[in-house]
């Protein structure tokens, strides 16, 4: 009986020891698993953090590129708009110059001053050479030029020209009527059949040759 009790006690001790060893081993394995899990979780966390930072860096780079591309597109668009505005202003300036020259050449007082200046500057030094000033047909007719000063209404271009003709004819300058409908006058060297046009087109072109570059320079300076 005592022997049975002793055996029973030994078996219980063995069971207890196996249990304790199993618990200890299980705890050890559990600790190892927990440690490994923590290590893996830290690795995953570090990887996730690194990937997040890389994604954020790429996003910032792409965002900066988008912003720069947008700014560049705006600069190009602004430049194109500015160029178009400059050209529009330049075209309008040329158009206004032409619109101003035409009516000015139709003004009798201006034509009288122009004719006087031509008579002063263009009278040939060689008396054998003849200059002829051709006047616009809408201002003076051939019949009027063939008439007398007394027959013309004072203040008209025909009255002025007939009054001037007596003084300049003997200096080699005569007057006629132009076939060109453009406003202005023509100066012709009779012997050489050379003609100088002082019309709205030629005077506008001359003015624009001088004024247009200066106007463009002002536009570029203001911009």
Secondary structure, 3 states (H helix, E strand, C coil): CHHHHHHHHHHHHHHHHHHHHHHHHHHHHHHHHHHHHHHHHHHHHHHHHHHHHHHHHHHHHHHHHHHHHHHHHHHHHHHHHHHHHHHHHHHHHHHHHHHHHHHHHCCHHHHHHHHHHHHHHHCCCCCCCCEEEEECCCCCCHHHHCCCHHHCCCCCHHHHHHHHHHHHHHHCEEEEECCCCCCEEEEEECCCCEEEEEEHHHHHHHHHHHHHHHHHHHHHHHC
